Amino acid sequence: MEYSSCITLNDLPNEILMIILKNLHTIDVLYSLVGVDKRLNAFVNDSIFTKYLTLMSSSPTGLSYSFTDKILDRFCDEILPEIHHKIEWLNVAPPSIERIHVSTTYPNLHGLGLYDLSSDTAMDLFTDGSFFIRIFKNQILSLVINIKKYKEPIRAFEDINKFIFTQIFTMFSNLQYLDFDPSFNNCHILSFGASPPNVFSCTLSKLNVMIDTYSDCLYLLDGRFNQLHTFYVTIRDFSHWVPATINNEKKLLNLKCFSLKHTTYLTVYNQFLVPLLHRMSNLEELSLFFLNHNGAFIDGDNLAKNTIGHMTKLNKFAFDIRTIISFVKLLNLPSYKEFQNTFRHFEKIQIISCIDYFQKASECYCHMYSYPYTLKYYKDITNNFTRGLFECVREISLFDERPFEHEFFLQIARSFPFLEKLILHNREP
């Protein structure tokens, strides 16, 4: 006997149906099922699918772009008006930003992500009286800004970034969280120049920002954000100068979480970072990621003295610190055993370290990091690489004066199972 059986979504028990829908992309669920029938409508109106919406697509290279007209029409005309009161966060990208925002009201929206903005679009959005400001100025608590497209010369673009950053705090008086990413291009990042920014907030508690100089960092921590408890900062500056006119001594008693990344190399460890860390006696979480080049020699003793030695509330410390120092500056070269022994004070943290001596360059290279390793990149791996598993890493670079052998690459493959990009710097054939 031949027979056929056709099982539809409505034939499935509620528990099974919810498991299936949870494993699908939220936008696909809403686009396919809103308005189909009463039972499915009840499912897709659950807060799991309506609370946090990303109304844009992403390319493999990380660029964000708007939906096709067909998809956008259905969302703006049918889906968003039906679920508008349940939406708490929206992620959007040009050119559909205005259409999405004016397609309905969003009474409970408190978080907004604006991605892949051109400088012109960003200026239009944050100009006094814009539709964006009129609609959301009093209700947005969390804001993510991502500006990638630029045509202006560097100086003009820096002025645009400064203007937008200032406007955000002028217009959004209740803002509690800001993630300001002006560009992936390091030539176009936020800088305040010689004068401090004219921004203040008594509500901002969390800030994530990429800035140009040490001065910019100190400006942001000079008391203008007196409720700030979490600060993530990425700095580009590789100068040897820290302005003495900016206060780097006042205690930051409200700060509970601090993360610093340096995109080039830090040359003012003692002049800038150490005094800054000494201001943060109430820290509970600390992350440090930088290359220290021909400055102070940083080992476990130095790190303990300037972190856990005066941060009695610290319970989480992640770091990836590389030091390159010439033989001339480091007269007594430590052995690996001596270097590793300097971490004896870090009883609750697993620390991996290695030390290399490059005779031709007359340089000592020291690397120390907390494990598990959470960064997406691992730079300047040498033949002295310590084995381990690095599942978060997607990009590595290799460097040594000695040739890399076949067995070394086999170990690299085992240690970095999700590697996407490898850069090789080898001075020997």
C-alpha positions as CSV (number, residue, x, y, z in Angstrom):
1,M,0.0,0.0,0.0
2,E,1.4,3.4,-0.9
3,Y,0.5,6.5,1.2
4,S,2.0,9.9,1.7
5,S,2.3,11.9,4.9
6,C,2.7,15.7,5.0
7,I,3.6,17.2,8.4
8,T,3.3,20.9,8.7
9,L,4.5,23.2,11.5
10,N,1.0,23.3,12.9
11,D,1.1,19.5,13.4
12,L,4.1,19.8,15.8
13,P,3.7,20.1,19.6
14,N,4.4,23.6,21.1
15,E,7.7,22.5,22.7
16,I,9.1,21.1,19.5
17,L,7.9,24.0,17.4
18,M,9.6,26.5,19.8
19,I,12.9,24.6,19.7
20,I,12.8,24.7,15.9
21,L,12.0,28.4,15.7
22,K,14.7,29.3,18.2
23,N,17.3,27.8,16.0
24,L,16.3,29.9,13.0
25,H,17.3,33.4,12.2
26,T,14.8,35.8,13.9
27,I,14.2,37.8,10.8
28,D,13.4,34.7,8.8
29,V,10.9,33.6,11.4
30,L,9.1,36.9,11.4
31,Y,9.2,37.3,7.6
32,S,7.8,33.8,7.0
33,L,5.3,33.4,9.8
34,V,3.8,36.7,10.9
35,G,0.2,36.8,9.7
36,V,0.1,33.1,8.6
37,D,-2.4,32.0,11.2
38,K,-3.4,32.6,14.8
39,R,-1.3,29.8,16.4
40,L,2.0,30.7,14.5
41,N,1.3,34.4,15.1
42,A,1.2,33.8,18.9
43,F,4.6,32.0,18.7
44,V,6.4,34.6,16.6
45,N,5.0,37.4,18.9
46,D,7.0,36.0,21.7
47,S,9.6,38.3,23.1
48,I,12.3,35.9,22.0
49,F,11.7,37.0,18.4
50,T,10.5,40.6,18.9
51,K,12.6,42.1,21.6
52,Y,15.9,42.5,19.7
53,L,15.8,43.0,15.9
54,T,18.6,43.3,13.4
55,L,16.9,44.8,10.3
56,M,20.0,44.5,8.0
57,S,22.2,42.0,6.4
58,S,26.0,41.5,6.6
59,S,28.6,40.6,4.0
60,P,31.5,38.2,4.6
61,T,33.8,41.2,4.8
62,G,31.8,42.7,7.7
63,L,29.9,45.4,5.8
64,S,26.3,46.0,6.7
65,Y,23.6,46.7,4.2
66,S,19.8,47.2,4.0
67,F,17.3,44.5,3.1
68,T,15.9,44.1,-0.4
69,D,12.9,46.3,-1.2
70,K,10.6,43.2,-1.1
71,I,11.7,42.2,2.4
72,L,11.8,45.8,3.6
73,D,8.2,46.5,2.3
74,R,6.8,43.5,4.3
75,F,8.6,44.6,7.5
76,C,7.6,48.2,7.3
77,D,4.0,47.7,6.1
78,E,3.0,44.6,8.0
79,I,5.4,43.2,10.6
80,L,6.8,46.2,12.5
81,P,3.3,47.8,13.0
82,E,2.1,44.5,14.5
83,I,5.0,44.0,16.9
84,H,6.2,47.6,17.4
85,H,5.2,47.8,21.1
86,K,7.4,44.7,21.9
87,I,10.6,46.0,20.2
88,E,13.3,47.1,22.7
89,W,16.4,47.2,20.4
90,L,16.8,47.9,16.7
91,N,20.0,47.5,14.6
92,V,19.7,49.2,11.2
93,A,21.8,50.4,8.3
94,P,21.4,52.9,5.4
95,P,19.5,53.6,3.3
96,S,16.5,52.2,5.1
97,I,17.1,53.9,8.5
98,E,14.5,56.6,8.1
99,R,11.8,54.4,6.6
100,I,12.1,51.8,9.4
101,H,12.0,54.5,12.1
102,V,8.9,56.3,10.7
103,S,7.0,53.2,9.6
104,T,5.5,52.9,13.1
105,T,6.0,54.0,16.7
106,Y,8.3,52.3,19.1
107,P,7.1,53.1,22.6
108,N,9.4,50.6,24.4
109,L,12.5,51.1,22.2
110,H,15.5,51.9,24.4
111,G,18.5,50.5,22.4
112,L,19.6,51.4,18.9
113,G,22.5,50.3,16.6
114,L,23.3,52.4,13.6
115,Y,25.8,50.6,11.3
116,D,27.9,51.3,8.2
117,L,27.0,55.0,8.3
118,S,28.6,57.4,5.8
119,S,29.8,60.7,7.3
120,D,27.0,62.5,5.5
121,T,24.3,60.2,6.9
122,A,25.8,60.5,10.4
123,M,25.8,64.3,10.1
124,D,22.1,64.3,8.9
125,L,21.0,62.0,11.7
126,F,22.6,64.0,14.5
127,T,21.8,67.5,13.4
128,D,19.4,69.5,15.6
129,G,15.8,68.9,14.5
130,S,16.4,65.8,12.4
131,F,13.6,63.1,12.4
132,F,15.9,60.8,14.3
133,I,16.5,63.3,17.2
134,R,12.8,64.3,17.3
135,I,11.6,60.7,17.7
136,F,14.2,59.2,20.0
137,K,16.0,61.9,22.0
138,N,14.2,61.1,25.3
139,Q,13.9,57.3,25.2
140,I,17.2,56.0,23.9
141,L,19.3,54.6,26.8
142,S,21.8,52.6,24.7
143,L,23.4,53.7,21.4
144,V,25.8,51.9,19.0
145,I,27.4,54.1,16.3
146,N,29.5,52.5,13.5
147,I,30.8,54.9,10.8
148,K,32.8,53.2,8.0
149,K,32.3,55.2,4.8
150,Y,34.3,58.4,4.4
151,K,35.3,60.7,1.5
152,E,36.6,63.7,3.4
153,P,40.3,64.3,4.2
154,I,41.5,63.1,7.6
155,R,41.2,66.4,9.4
156,A,37.6,67.0,8.2
157,F,36.6,63.5,9.2
158,E,38.1,63.9,12.7
159,D,36.0,67.1,13.1
160,I,32.9,65.2,12.0
161,N,33.6,62.5,14.6
162,K,34.0,65.1,17.3
163,F,30.8,66.9,16.3
164,I,28.8,63.6,16.3
165,F,30.2,62.5,19.7
166,T,29.3,65.9,21.2
167,Q,25.8,65.9,19.6
168,I,25.1,62.5,21.1
169,F,25.4,63.8,24.7
170,T,23.7,67.1,23.9
171,M,20.6,65.3,22.4
172,F,20.3,62.1,24.4
173,S,20.0,63.3,27.9
174,N,19.2,59.8,29.3
175,L,21.9,57.9,27.6
176,Q,23.5,55.2,29.7
177,Y,25.6,53.2,27.2
178,L,27.5,54.4,24.2
179,D,29.6,52.3,21.7
180,F,31.2,54.8,19.4
181,D,33.2,53.2,16.6
182,P,34.0,55.9,14.1
183,S,35.8,53.7,11.6
184,F,37.8,50.5,11.1
185,N,40.4,52.7,9.3
186,N,42.8,53.9,11.9
187,C,43.3,57.2,10.0
188,H,39.8,58.3,10.8
189,I,39.1,57.9,14.5
190,L,37.9,60.1,17.3
191,S,40.2,62.9,18.5
192,F,39.6,66.0,20.5
193,G,42.8,67.7,19.7
194,A,44.4,70.1,22.2
195,S,41.2,71.0,24.0
196,P,38.8,68.8,26.0
197,P,35.5,67.9,24.5
198,N,32.4,70.0,25.5
199,V,30.4,66.9,26.7
200,F,29.1,66.0,30.1
201,S,26.7,63.3,31.4
202,C,25.4,62.3,34.8
203,T,23.7,59.2,33.3
204,L,26.3,57.5,31.2
205,S,27.5,54.4,33.0
206,K,29.2,52.4,30.1
207,L,31.4,53.7,27.3
208,N,33.2,51.8,24.5
209,V,35.2,54.1,22.2
210,M,38.2,54.1,19.8
211,I,40.3,57.2,20.2
212,D,43.5,58.7,18.9
213,T,45.7,59.9,21.8
214,Y,46.5,59.4,25.4
215,S,45.1,62.9,26.0
216,D,41.7,61.8,24.6
217,C,41.6,59.0,27.1
218,L,42.5,61.3,30.0
219,Y,39.9,63.8,28.9
220,L,37.2,61.1,29.0
221,L,38.2,60.2,32.6
222,D,38.5,63.7,34.0
223,G,35.1,63.6,35.8
224,R,32.8,64.7,32.9
225,F,31.1,61.3,33.2
226,N,30.7,61.0,36.9
227,Q,28.6,57.8,36.9
228,L,30.9,55.9,34.5
229,H,31.5,52.4,35.9
230,T,32.6,50.5,32.7
231,F,35.1,51.9,30.2
232,Y,36.4,50.1,27.1
233,V,39.0,52.1,25.2
234,T,41.1,51.4,22.1
235,I,44.0,53.8,21.6
236,R,46.1,54.4,18.5
237,D,48.8,56.8,19.9
238,F,52.4,55.7,19.6
239,S,54.0,59.0,20.7
240,H,56.4,59.4,23.6
241,W,54.4,62.3,25.1
242,V,51.8,62.5,27.8
243,P,50.5,66.1,28.5
244,A,51.3,67.2,32.0
245,T,48.4,69.6,32.0
246,I,45.7,66.9,32.2
247,N,44.9,65.4,35.6
248,N,46.0,61.8,35.8
249,E,45.8,61.5,39.6
250,K,42.2,61.9,40.8
251,K,40.7,58.6,42.0
252,L,38.1,57.0,39.8
253,L,36.1,55.4,42.6
254,N,33.0,54.6,40.5
255,L,34.9,52.7,37.9
256,K,34.4,48.9,38.2
257,C,35.5,47.6,34.8
258,F,38.3,48.9,32.6
259,S,39.6,47.5,29.3
260,L,42.5,49.0,27.3
261,K,43.7,47.9,23.8
262,H,46.5,49.6,21.9
263,T,46.6,49.2,18.2
264,T,50.2,50.2,17.7
265,Y,52.7,50.1,20.5
266,L,52.8,51.7,23.9
267,T,55.8,53.8,24.8
268,V,54.6,55.5,27.9
269,Y,53.8,52.7,30.2
270,N,55.2,54.4,33.3
271,Q,54.1,57.9,32.4
272,F,50.6,57.1,31.3
273,L,49.3,53.6,32.1
274,V,50.7,53.0,35.6
275,P,49.4,56.4,37.0
276,L,46.0,55.7,35.3
277,L,45.7,52.2,36.9
278,H,46.6,53.6,40.3
279,R,43.5,55.8,40.1
280,M,41.3,52.7,39.8
281,S,41.4,51.2,43.2
282,N,37.8,49.8,43.1
283,L,38.2,47.9,39.9
284,E,36.5,44.4,39.7
285,E,37.4,43.6,36.1
286,L,40.5,44.6,34.2
287,S,41.7,43.8,30.7
288,L,45.0,45.0,29.2
289,F,46.1,44.3,25.6
290,F,49.2,46.1,24.3
291,L,52.7,45.9,22.9
292,N,55.3,47.7,25.0
293,H,58.2,48.8,22.8
294,N,61.6,49.9,24.3
295,G,59.9,51.2,27.4
296,A,59.8,49.7,30.9
297,F,60.5,45.9,31.2
298,I,57.2,44.4,32.2
299,D,57.2,41.1,34.0
300,G,54.9,39.5,36.6
301,D,56.3,41.5,39.5
302,N,55.8,44.7,37.7
303,L,52.3,43.8,36.7
304,A,51.3,42.6,40.2
305,K,52.7,45.8,41.7
306,N,50.6,48.0,39.5
307,T,47.3,45.9,39.4
308,I,46.5,43.4,42.1
309,G,48.8,45.1,44.5
310,H,46.3,48.0,45.0
311,M,43.1,46.6,43.5
312,T,41.7,44.7,46.4
313,K,38.3,44.1,44.7
314,L,39.7,42.8,41.4
315,N,38.2,39.4,40.6
316,K,38.8,39.1,36.9
317,F,42.0,40.0,35.1
318,A,42.6,39.3,31.4
319,F,45.7,40.4,29.5
320,D,48.0,40.0,26.5
321,I,51.2,42.0,26.9
322,R,54.2,41.8,24.6
323,T,57.4,43.6,25.5
324,I,60.2,44.3,23.0
325,I,63.3,45.8,24.6
326,S,66.9,46.1,23.3
327,F,69.8,44.3,24.9
328,V,71.3,47.7,25.7
329,K,68.4,48.7,28.0
330,L,68.1,45.2,29.6
331,L,71.5,44.4,30.9
332,N,70.6,41.3,32.9
333,L,68.7,39.1,30.5
334,P,66.3,36.9,32.4
335,S,65.9,33.2,31.7
336,Y,62.5,31.7,30.9
337,K,62.4,30.1,34.4
338,E,63.2,33.5,36.1
339,F,60.6,35.3,33.9
340,Q,57.8,32.7,34.6
341,N,58.6,32.8,38.4
342,T,57.7,36.5,38.5
343,F,54.0,35.5,38.1
344,R,53.9,33.7,41.5
345,H,51.6,36.4,42.9
346,F,48.8,35.5,40.4
347,E,47.4,32.5,42.2
348,K,43.9,32.6,40.7
349,I,45.0,33.2,37.0
350,Q,46.6,30.8,34.6
351,I,49.4,32.6,32.9
352,I,51.4,31.5,29.9
353,S,54.7,33.2,29.0
354,C,57.6,32.9,26.6
355,I,60.8,34.8,26.1
356,D,62.9,35.0,23.0
357,Y,66.3,36.6,22.3
358,F,66.9,37.8,18.8
359,Q,70.7,38.1,18.4
360,K,70.7,39.7,15.0
361,A,68.3,42.4,16.1
362,S,69.8,42.7,19.6
363,E,66.3,42.5,21.1
364,C,64.5,40.6,23.8
365,Y,60.9,39.6,23.1
366,C,58.7,38.7,26.1
367,H,55.1,37.6,25.8
368,M,52.7,36.9,28.6
369,Y,49.0,36.4,28.6
370,S,46.1,35.0,30.7
371,Y,44.6,31.7,29.6
372,P,42.0,30.9,28.2
373,Y,42.9,33.3,25.4
374,T,39.9,35.3,24.3
375,L,41.3,37.6,21.5
376,K,40.6,37.0,17.9
377,Y,44.2,37.5,16.9
378,Y,47.6,36.2,18.2
379,K,50.6,38.3,17.0
380,D,54.3,37.5,16.5
381,I,54.3,33.8,17.2
382,T,57.9,32.4,17.3
383,N,59.5,29.0,17.2
384,N,59.3,29.2,21.0
385,F,55.5,29.0,20.8
386,T,53.9,27.4,23.9
387,R,51.3,24.8,23.0
388,G,47.6,25.4,23.8
389,L,44.2,25.5,22.3
390,F,43.0,28.9,20.9
391,E,39.5,28.5,19.7
392,C,38.7,32.3,19.6
393,V,41.7,33.2,17.4
394,R,41.0,33.8,13.7
395,E,44.2,35.6,12.7
396,I,47.8,35.0,13.6
397,S,51.2,36.3,12.5
398,L,54.5,34.5,12.7
399,F,58.0,36.0,13.2
400,D,61.4,34.6,13.9
401,E,65.1,34.9,12.9
402,R,65.1,31.1,12.6
403,P,63.3,29.1,9.9
404,F,60.0,27.5,10.7
405,E,59.9,23.8,10.3
406,H,57.2,21.4,9.2
407,E,56.4,20.2,12.7
408,F,55.9,23.8,13.8
409,F,53.1,24.3,11.3
410,L,51.4,21.1,12.3
411,Q,51.3,22.4,15.9
412,I,49.9,25.7,14.6
413,A,47.1,23.8,12.9
414,R,46.3,21.9,16.1
415,S,46.4,25.0,18.3
416,F,44.3,27.3,16.1
417,P,41.5,25.1,14.7
418,F,39.4,28.0,13.4
419,L,42.2,30.0,11.8
420,E,41.2,32.2,8.8
421,K,44.3,34.3,8.2
422,L,48.0,33.8,8.6
423,I,50.7,36.4,8.2
424,L,54.4,35.3,7.9
425,H,57.4,37.5,8.7
426,N,60.5,35.3,8.4
427,R,64.0,36.7,7.8
428,E,65.5,33.4,6.9
429,P,64.7,31.2,3.9
